[in-house]
Amino acid sequence: MSAETPVQSAGAFTRLRLRFRDWRGTRPFWAGLLTLLGGIPIAYFPYATLKLGHMSLAMATTAGAGSLIIGVLLVTLGLTMWFQQATRIFAGVAAILLALVSLVVSNIGGFLVGFLLAMIGGALALSWAPGKPAAEAEGDREAPGGPAGEGALGHFSEGAAGEPGRPAAPYGTADGGEADGARTEARDGRHRVG
């Protein structure tokens, strides 16, 4: 391959993977996924029938409808976290509350599997914050104004005797102030320290 060889464009899979990564980065993806996955065992286990040889075990409870409602709501909240990231705080709090309610309503929260997934997903939704766009992030690298900005920079560039390039003496020694630096004034008389 020479320097003049044109670079081949990325394949369809690579483009889809990069688009998915960009989409995933702008929302609480893992919070939504864990909340969604937490709703499945909560809704499933009360209606499941396990077969052990010729014996069947039914795990139906009197609150089977409540378990189904909690599971469906958790799946809905997981999808809401993905597609409506502005409501992530509400969705996270609701997911945590529904996970706690599932402990008493739905077979110990889907045998603790659904409970733990929904709790972690809700906590992740509460802690997620949207990132700044790249253009705004570049603007934050500017030097801040104020006391540590331009005035202080010019002041520290001069030495004690006003000579450029010579480091300034520590407060309270070369400019005639007190030795402990309790009350010293800068050379230009504008700044007071202590």
Secondary structure by P-SEA (a helix, b strand, c coil): cccccccccccaaaaaaaaaaaaaaacaaaaaaaaaaaaaaaaccccbbbbcccbbbbccccaaaaaaaaaaaaaaaaaaaaccccaaaaaaaaaaaaaaaacccccccccaaaaaaaaaaaaaaaabbbbccaaaaaaacccccccccaaaaaaacccccccccccccccccccccccccccccccccccccc
